[in-house]
Structure formats: structure tokens, C-alpha cells
Amino acid sequence: MPSRIVELFGYGPQDRSAVASHGRRKLQCPFLGKQCVKTLNDGTISGVCTLKLVNSGPVICCPIRLYAGNYEILNNVAQAAFGQDVELHPSGQIRRKISRGEVKGIPVAVFGKRWGGELRLPKRGGRGGYFVDWILARLNKDGSLAEFAAVEVQSIDTTGNYRAERNAHMRGATPTMSSTAGLNWENVSKRILPQIIYKGHVLRREPLCQRGLFFVCPEPVYERLRQRLGGDLLAYQLQPGALTFRWYDLGNAVPDGHIRPLSHRGQFTTTIDQVALAFTAPANLPPPRVYEQAIREELGAPRLSADEMLNDLMKK
């Protein structure tokens, strides 16, 4: 499906401002403050943050893009979990800061990449399949652990190829054709949902995980998740075993030399049990006798009439 690049190294791909041009030359990710870590199959630095398919709005396809505003999403989650007056600090520094009286608000220790390291968890079967991206730990005033919440951040993988369009923009040229890149929506069912469910069950066994698991994603990913799960999920308050979806999208267009802000579009809290049940329950089924209809067409036999279809439904 044709697509086009909406953001390249954080800026519009045709942004010729000094800051955007410098970022492309240096292959810099403005959200990390260093070189982009996203690569193509041959190891080339990708730099692509956001794509737009012909039949959709922009879709963030790099999870690092969600860390705009100096990891503002982590502060958003901490506020939702623990209250507005939170202070986030790297896990290796926070107890020292508390002892010096340097933390005035609710102290929250952050465990995750580039924030002082990830937790050293035991592996299951030689693999760390239940690791989450972030742990936000609320501490007491004496530096002891009070409770914690977990955060998983996901965007969406791409299929196809946007190399030619990317390379044209990197040369400062106008691409002659759209990319063939698409979005791997199959991963919603094959990878994302099973991971959420499994990690949620692990966290539910933690007595201090009082707010459950937060799942942060682009708005189109959330919409696809809800479509896959159906519309019958029940809303719950934050609690052990809760799963809270928070979804974001790009804000309004900005002048050259500026990065589009992230816009928080919504939050919905349910439970891991609700999601697991919806995931395994049959959803979005086709009409009955769909196979029979297809066989009849191939054989040149008459299609089932509307009355026959209606009678079939009434029997069920």
C-alpha cells in the first residue's frame, strides 16, 4: 500500500531549517539526544519516526518517538498512578536526593533504559519474556519502597520498504514516488496482545503493584487493539491486575525547525482478565455459511437466498 514519510529524524522530511538539516546529517534522534537507534535490514540508520498510509492519518512507527518532551509520557503515567505532585528521578540517584532533602514532591524512582538501568530480573527458561520497558516506583519519605507501576511502550512495526523515499529526502531531493511501506497490524494479535496478557498476569502476583500495567501506544494502535478485542471490555479503577491503555497522536503541524508535539488522546482502564477473555473469545466472526457460499460460487451453483440465510440465523 502506498505511504509517505511524515517525520524523519524528528522533523518533517522536507524541513530545510538548520536544526532539521543538522539532525539528518548527524543521524540524530532529537528524542534521545543522540544517534537514532532504529535501523533498516542492512544496518543503515533509518530515522523514520512516522508514516502515513494513503487511507489513514499519520501513524507513529518508532516507540522512541513517544518519548518526546524528555519522556513526558512517564510523568503522565506517574501522575495518573500516584498523583499530580510527582517527581521522577533515576533509580540510582533518588535515595541520595531524598536524604539531602532535594525531593519536594512524591518521590518516584524510574527503572528503564537511559534512566539508570533496567531491573535485574531472573530469566524464565533462559529468556526475559516478562520484562517491561519501565518500572515507576513510588517511595516513602524515608526512601523505602511503597508501591510501583509498570509501563510498556509500543508503536507498530512496518512492512514493505521506504528506503528510496528516505534516501531522496536525505539528499534534499523530492521523492519521485511513494513508499511501499505498510504497517504490520498482524502483530497486534500475534505479539502485542499475548505479551500484554502474559506480563499483566506476572505483575498481578506482585503485592506492591497496586496500579497494574500501563500500556502506552499511538492512537491507531489502540484503535486496532480495541477492534481486535471487541467493544465489550468493562471499565475498572486502577487496582492490582489492572491494564490501563494510554494513547497518543501527533499534535498539529508546526513551522519548519520545530517538532510536532505529542497529543494525549485518551485513557481507558480495564483488567488483564477482561483482555484475556476478549482475546480468546471469538470476535468479528463472518456470517454463517460463508464457506458454503464461496463453494457454491466456485461451482456455479445458486447462492443462498436472503430467506435461507435468515432462517439459518433464526435457528442459532
C-alpha positions as CSV (number, residue, x, y, z in Angstrom):
1,M,0.0,0.0,0.0
2,P,1.5,3.4,-0.9
3,S,2.7,5.5,2.0
4,R,4.8,8.5,2.7
5,I,7.2,9.5,5.4
6,V,5.8,12.2,7.8
7,E,8.7,12.6,10.2
8,L,12.4,11.9,9.5
9,F,14.8,12.3,12.4
10,G,12.1,14.1,14.3
11,Y,11.2,16.7,11.7
12,G,9.2,17.0,8.6
13,P,11.2,15.3,5.8
14,Q,11.1,18.4,3.7
15,D,12.1,20.7,6.5
16,R,15.2,22.6,5.4
17,S,15.8,24.5,8.6
18,A,19.3,24.4,10.1
19,V,18.3,22.3,13.0
20,A,16.5,19.7,10.9
21,S,19.3,19.6,8.3
22,H,21.9,19.1,11.0
23,G,19.9,16.3,12.6
24,R,19.7,14.4,9.2
25,R,23.4,14.9,8.6
26,K,24.4,13.6,12.0
27,L,21.6,10.9,12.0
28,Q,20.5,12.4,15.3
29,C,17.3,11.4,17.2
30,P,16.1,14.6,19.0
31,F,14.1,12.5,21.4
32,L,17.1,10.6,22.6
33,G,19.6,13.4,22.2
34,K,22.0,11.1,20.3
35,Q,22.2,9.0,17.2
36,C,19.0,7.2,16.1
37,V,18.8,3.6,17.1
38,K,16.3,2.4,14.5
39,T,17.9,0.6,11.6
40,L,17.0,-0.9,8.2
41,N,17.7,-4.5,7.4
42,D,21.3,-3.8,6.3
43,G,22.1,-1.7,9.4
44,T,21.6,1.7,7.8
45,I,20.2,4.2,10.3
46,S,16.5,4.6,9.5
47,G,15.5,7.9,11.1
48,V,11.8,7.4,10.2
49,C,9.5,8.2,13.1
50,T,6.1,8.4,11.5
51,L,4.4,7.1,8.3
52,K,1.2,8.0,6.6
53,L,-0.7,5.5,4.5
54,V,-3.0,6.7,1.8
55,N,-6.1,5.7,3.7
56,S,-5.1,6.9,7.2
57,G,-3.7,9.7,9.2
58,P,0.0,9.7,10.4
59,V,0.9,6.6,12.5
60,I,4.0,6.7,14.8
61,C,6.1,3.7,13.9
62,C,9.0,4.2,16.3
63,P,8.4,3.8,20.1
64,I,11.2,6.3,20.8
65,R,9.0,9.0,19.2
66,L,6.7,8.6,22.1
67,Y,9.4,9.8,24.5
68,A,9.1,13.4,23.2
69,G,9.3,16.2,25.7
70,N,12.0,14.5,27.8
71,Y,10.0,11.3,28.4
72,E,6.8,13.3,29.3
73,I,4.7,10.1,28.9
74,L,6.4,8.7,32.0
75,N,5.5,11.8,34.0
76,N,1.9,11.4,32.7
77,V,1.7,7.8,33.8
78,A,3.2,8.6,37.3
79,Q,0.6,11.3,37.7
80,A,-2.2,9.0,36.8
81,A,-0.9,6.3,39.1
82,F,0.4,8.3,42.1
83,G,-0.9,11.9,42.0
84,Q,-0.1,15.2,40.4
85,D,2.8,16.1,42.7
86,V,5.2,13.5,41.5
87,E,9.0,13.9,41.0
88,L,10.7,11.4,38.7
89,H,14.4,10.6,39.3
90,P,16.7,7.9,38.1
91,S,16.7,4.9,40.4
92,G,20.4,5.2,41.2
93,Q,20.1,8.8,42.4
94,I,16.8,9.1,44.2
95,R,17.6,7.9,47.7
96,R,20.6,10.2,47.9
97,K,18.4,13.1,46.8
98,I,15.7,12.2,49.4
99,S,18.3,12.1,52.2
100,R,19.6,15.5,51.2
101,G,16.1,17.0,51.2
102,E,16.2,17.6,47.4
103,V,12.9,15.9,46.6
104,K,9.9,18.0,47.5
105,G,7.0,16.1,45.8
106,I,6.1,12.5,45.7
107,P,9.4,10.6,45.0
108,V,9.2,8.2,42.1
109,A,12.2,6.1,41.1
110,V,12.5,5.3,37.4
111,F,13.9,2.0,36.2
112,G,14.5,1.7,32.5
113,K,16.9,2.3,29.6
114,R,18.8,5.6,29.8
115,W,17.3,6.3,33.3
116,G,19.9,4.4,35.4
117,G,19.4,0.9,34.1
118,E,16.8,-1.8,33.9
119,L,15.9,-4.1,36.8
120,R,17.9,-7.3,37.1
121,L,15.1,-9.8,36.9
122,P,15.6,-13.6,36.9
123,K,15.0,-15.1,33.4
124,R,12.3,-17.7,32.7
125,G,13.6,-20.6,30.6
126,G,16.7,-18.6,29.7
127,R,14.7,-15.7,28.4
128,G,13.4,-12.5,29.9
129,G,9.9,-12.7,28.4
130,Y,8.2,-10.8,31.2
131,F,10.5,-7.7,31.3
132,V,8.6,-4.4,30.9
133,D,10.0,-1.2,29.5
134,W,9.7,0.8,32.6
135,I,9.0,0.5,36.3
136,L,7.9,3.6,38.2
137,A,8.4,3.0,41.9
138,R,6.8,5.4,44.5
139,L,9.0,5.7,47.6
140,N,8.1,6.8,51.1
141,K,9.7,9.9,52.5
142,D,12.4,7.8,54.1
143,G,13.4,6.2,50.7
144,S,11.7,2.9,51.3
145,L,9.5,1.3,48.6
146,A,5.8,2.0,48.9
147,E,4.4,0.6,45.6
148,F,5.1,0.5,41.9
149,A,3.5,0.6,38.5
150,A,4.8,-0.9,35.2
151,V,4.8,0.7,31.8
152,E,5.0,-0.9,28.4
153,V,5.6,1.4,25.4
154,Q,4.8,0.1,21.8
155,S,4.3,1.6,18.4
156,I,3.9,-0.6,15.3
157,D,6.3,-2.4,13.0
158,T,6.4,-1.7,9.3
159,T,6.3,-3.9,6.3
160,G,7.5,-3.2,2.8
161,N,10.1,-0.6,2.0
162,Y,10.5,3.2,2.4
163,R,14.3,3.2,1.6
164,A,14.0,5.1,-1.7
165,E,11.9,7.9,-0.3
166,R,14.1,8.1,2.8
167,N,17.2,8.3,0.6
168,A,15.7,11.0,-1.5
169,H,14.9,13.2,1.5
170,M,18.4,12.6,2.9
171,R,19.8,14.0,-0.4
172,G,17.5,17.0,-0.2
173,A,15.6,15.8,-3.2
174,T,11.8,15.4,-3.8
175,P,10.9,11.7,-3.9
176,T,9.5,10.7,-7.3
177,M,7.2,8.1,-5.9
178,S,5.5,7.0,-2.7
179,S,7.0,4.3,-0.4
180,T,5.7,0.7,-0.4
181,A,5.9,0.6,3.3
182,G,2.9,-0.6,5.3
183,L,2.0,-1.3,8.9
184,N,2.2,-4.8,10.4
185,W,-1.2,-4.9,12.0
186,E,-1.0,-8.7,12.4
187,N,1.5,-8.1,15.2
188,V,-1.4,-6.8,17.3
189,S,-2.8,-10.3,17.6
190,K,0.4,-12.3,17.2
191,R,2.8,-10.4,19.5
192,I,1.4,-7.3,21.3
193,L,-1.7,-8.7,22.9
194,P,-0.1,-12.0,24.1
195,Q,2.8,-10.1,25.6
196,I,0.4,-7.7,27.4
197,I,-1.6,-10.5,28.8
198,Y,1.3,-12.5,30.0
199,K,3.1,-9.6,31.6
200,G,-0.1,-8.4,33.2
201,H,-0.6,-11.8,34.9
202,V,3.0,-11.7,36.2
203,L,2.5,-8.3,37.6
204,R,-0.8,-9.2,39.2
205,R,1.2,-11.6,41.5
206,E,3.2,-8.6,42.9
207,P,1.6,-7.3,46.1
208,L,3.2,-3.8,45.7
209,C,2.0,-3.4,42.1
210,Q,-1.1,-1.7,43.2
211,R,-1.9,0.2,39.9
212,G,-1.3,-2.6,37.4
213,L,0.3,-2.3,34.0
214,F,0.1,0.9,31.8
215,F,0.3,0.3,28.0
216,V,1.3,3.4,26.0
217,C,0.8,3.4,22.3
218,P,-0.1,5.6,19.3
219,E,-3.9,6.1,18.8
220,P,-4.2,4.0,15.7
221,V,-2.6,1.0,17.6
222,Y,-5.1,1.4,20.4
223,E,-8.0,1.5,17.9
224,R,-6.7,-1.7,16.3
225,L,-6.4,-3.3,19.7
226,R,-9.9,-2.4,20.7
227,Q,-11.2,-3.6,17.3
228,R,-9.5,-7.0,17.9
229,L,-10.8,-7.3,21.4
230,G,-14.3,-6.1,20.6
231,G,-16.4,-3.4,22.3
232,D,-17.4,-5.3,25.5
233,L,-14.4,-4.5,27.7
234,L,-15.6,-3.3,31.1
235,A,-14.0,-0.2,32.7
236,Y,-12.4,-0.5,36.1
237,Q,-10.5,1.7,38.6
238,L,-6.7,1.4,39.0
239,Q,-6.1,-1.7,41.1
240,P,-3.9,-4.8,41.2
241,G,-4.3,-6.7,37.9
242,A,-5.5,-3.5,36.1
243,L,-4.5,-2.8,32.5
244,T,-4.6,0.9,31.5
245,F,-4.3,1.9,27.9
246,R,-3.0,5.4,27.2
247,W,-2.9,6.5,23.6
248,Y,-1.2,9.5,21.9
249,D,-1.0,11.0,18.4
250,L,0.8,13.8,16.7
251,G,-0.3,17.3,17.5
252,N,-0.9,20.0,15.0
253,A,1.6,20.8,12.2
254,V,4.3,23.2,13.1
255,P,6.6,25.6,11.2
256,D,10.0,24.3,9.9
257,G,12.6,24.0,12.6
258,H,10.1,22.7,15.2
259,I,9.0,19.2,16.3
260,R,5.3,18.4,16.4
261,P,4.1,17.9,19.9
262,L,2.5,14.7,21.2
263,S,-1.2,14.9,21.9
264,H,-2.6,12.7,24.7
265,R,-5.9,11.4,23.2
266,G,-7.3,9.2,26.0
267,Q,-7.0,6.6,28.7
268,F,-9.1,3.5,29.5
269,T,-8.6,1.1,32.4
270,T,-9.8,-2.5,32.4
271,T,-8.3,-5.7,33.8
272,I,-6.0,-8.3,32.4
273,D,-8.7,-10.9,32.9
274,Q,-11.1,-8.8,30.7
275,V,-8.5,-8.5,28.0
276,A,-7.5,-12.2,28.1
277,L,-11.2,-13.3,27.9
278,A,-11.8,-10.9,25.0
279,F,-8.7,-12.1,23.2
280,T,-9.6,-15.8,23.3
281,A,-13.3,-15.3,22.7
282,P,-14.4,-15.4,19.1
283,A,-14.9,-11.9,17.8
284,N,-15.8,-10.2,14.5
285,L,-17.0,-13.5,13.0
286,P,-18.2,-13.6,9.4
287,P,-21.8,-14.5,8.6
288,P,-22.8,-18.2,9.0
289,R,-22.4,-20.5,5.9
290,V,-19.7,-18.2,4.4
291,Y,-17.7,-21.2,3.3
292,E,-20.8,-22.7,1.7
293,Q,-21.5,-19.5,-0.2
294,A,-17.9,-19.5,-1.5
295,I,-18.1,-23.1,-2.6
296,R,-21.4,-22.5,-4.3
297,E,-20.0,-19.6,-6.3
298,E,-17.0,-21.6,-7.4
299,L,-19.2,-24.5,-8.5
300,G,-21.6,-22.2,-10.3
301,A,-24.5,-23.2,-8.0
302,P,-27.2,-20.7,-6.9
303,R,-26.3,-18.5,-4.0
304,L,-28.3,-18.9,-0.8
305,S,-31.3,-16.6,-0.7
306,A,-31.8,-14.0,1.9
307,D,-34.7,-16.1,3.4
308,E,-32.4,-19.1,3.7
309,M,-29.7,-17.0,5.4
310,L,-32.4,-15.6,7.8
311,N,-33.7,-19.0,8.6
312,D,-30.2,-20.1,9.4
313,L,-29.7,-17.2,11.8
314,M,-33.1,-17.9,13.5
315,K,-32.0,-21.5,14.2
316,K,-29.0,-20.2,16.1
